[in-house]
Amino acid sequence: MDLRFWADVSAIFLIFMQLVPTLLTIVVLYFVVRVVMVVRRKATSSIEWVQYYVGIVRAQTDRFADKVADPLIRSHAEAMRGEAIARSLLPNRPSSVPSTKEQDA
């Protein structure tokens, strides 16, 4: 048994040391891909159901938001209309809106 024999043995040993983790990694990745495919298949089968309920929620949210926002917008518009009328009738009345340098000039 010379030095060349032990070099070959150590090379084979080093190859097997790296081969085992590599094979384990390949097996783990194989099963990860399989699980992802199963999850994707289940998710795409229920996507129509989810889209249906999301559409219902979106429609109800729009409806209730309009119910809440319309009176607020209307009251704000009436207040601004009243302020504009008062400003036009009373020219020396100070505005509630702060003046800018451009307006003062």
HELIX and SHEET records of a PDB file:
HELIX    1   1 LEU A    3  SER A   45  1                                  43    
HELIX    2   2 ILE A   47  LEU A   89  1                                  43    
HELIX    3   3 LYS A  101  ASP A  104  1                                   4    
END                                                                             
